[in-house]
């Protein structure tokens, strides 16, 4: 049996980990808001459980944010995303997975995305280091474009890292989309 102090330290460690992830995602939210992109989802994790029999899912193992151009919440096709997998199925450490995509048509639901990407990450992620931005044919039946990157989560340890390693490449990638694929948010009224 595990002693009380080990349990206490373990819970404190998990609390700190979730606090760090929350800070990382809030930084990403702020940076994307400055680019006039808004989070599509109010929540940031999937498939947790409160069932006594579902203890493996009591604590979230994956987190996500999906951003779309401001003013296009119901009519977007271009999106950016940040996924964090604490227990990715094909890797041996937590990772951050982010990128840019474009749906062939405005999606009516995200079930294909959720099924492919959660709770432990997509099957095609087999490297913990994919530099921005690799093109993937995953979900090509519904996505016109999908370019992504992966890195060990531990490398995103400050707001500056989030900006330089995630936001700057995303901004550049959004700018490189063909005009037909680019969605520019409406200018803010003053």
N, C-alpha and C positions, 0 to 999 in steps of 0.2 A: 504494500500500500504506500502511496505517496504521502510524505509528511506534510503537515500544515504549512510550513514555511515555503516549501517548494511550490505548493498550489498558489499561495499568496504571491510569490515572485512571478509565477507564470501568468496569473491574471493581470498583474501590473505591467508585465511585458506586452501582453496583447492589447491592453488599454493604450499604452504608449504607441504601439504600432498603428492602431486605428487613428490615434490623434495625428500621427505623422502623415498617414494617408489622407486624412481629412484636410490637413494643411496643404498638401500637394494638390488635391483636387480643387480646393478653394483658390489657390494660386492660378491654376489652369482656368477656372471660371472667370477670374478677374482679367486675365490676359485675353481670353476669348471675347469677353464683353468689350474690352478696349478695341477689338477688331470688329465689333458690331455683330458678333455671333452669340446666340443664346442657347442655353441648355434645353434640349428637347424634353428631357425627363426631369421630374421633380426629385426622384429618388436616385440613388447611386449604386445600389446592389440588387442582385437577383437571387432568388431561390434560397432564402434562409427558411428555417423551420422552427416552430415552437412546439412541435410534437415531441412527446417523451421518447418515442421510438426513432425520432430523426435527429439524434444528438450530433451526428457528423455535420449537420447543416445548421446547428444553432448559431454559429458565428459565420458571417459571410466570408467567402474565400475569393470572391471576385467583385470588382467595382467597375463602374462605367460612367462616362459622361459622353453624351452625343450633342454636338453643337450644330446649329443651322443658322443661316443668315437672319438677322433681326427683321421682323416684319414678314417672314416667310414660314411661320410655324406650321401652316396648313398647306403650303404650296411649294415647298422646297424640293430640290433633288440633290443638291450638293450638301455634304455634311463633313464634319471632322469628328474624331472620336479619341478618347483616351480610355483604355481598359487596363486594369491592374489585376493580375492573377497571382494569388498567394501560393496556390498549389497547382501550377499548370501541368496538364496531363503528360506532356512529353519532355519536360525539363525538370531540373533538380533545384531550382531556386525561384523565388518570386520575380515576376517580370512586369514591365510596363510595355504596352502595345498601343500604338497610336497611328493615326494616318488621316487620309482624305479619301472620300468616296463620292460617287455620283450614281444615283439610282437611274435606271432607264425611264422610269415614270415616278411620279410622286407616290411613295409607298402608302398603302392603306393600313399596313401593320408591320411590325418589326419581327414577326415570329421567325422568319428564316434567319435573321441576324441573331436573335436570342438563342435559337436552337444550335446554331453553328458555333457561337462564341462563348456560351455560358453553360455550366458554371466553371469549367476548368480550362477554358481556352480552346481555340479551334485545333483540329487534328493537324492542319498544315503547319502550325508553329512548332518547328523542331530545332530552332536555333535561338539562343538567348541574346544574339547580337545580329540584328538585321538593320543596317544603317539606312537612314532616310534616303530615298524612298524606293522600296522595291515594289514592282508591279506584281499583282497577284491576280490569277484568274478565278479565285474562289468567289462564289456567288455570282459568277458571270451571267447566269440566267436572269438575274435581276439588277446587277450592277454594271453600268457602262464603264466605270473606272473604279479601281480599288488599289491605292498605293499606301504602303504601311511601313512601319519600322518597329523594332523590338530592342529593348535593353534590360539588363538586370535592374530591378527596382532600386536596389541599394545605391545606384549611381545618381538618382534624383534626390539629392539630399539638401537642396536649398532652392529658394525662389529663383535665384540666378540660373541654376541648372535647369529648372523647368522652362524658363524663358529661352535659354540658349539651345537646349537639346530638344525641346518639344515645339514651343511656340514659333520660334524663328523658322525652323524647317516647314512647319505647317503653313505659315504666312507665305513663304516662298512657293510652296507647292500649290496653294490656292491661286497665287499670281501666275503660275505657269499653265493653268488649265486653259484650253482653247476658249476663245470668246463665247462659243456656243455652250460651253459647259460652265462658265463662270456665272455665279449669281451674286450680284452686288446688293448689299442691304440698302434700304432707303436712307438718304442722309438724315441725320438727326436735325429736327427743327429747333431753331434757337429762340 
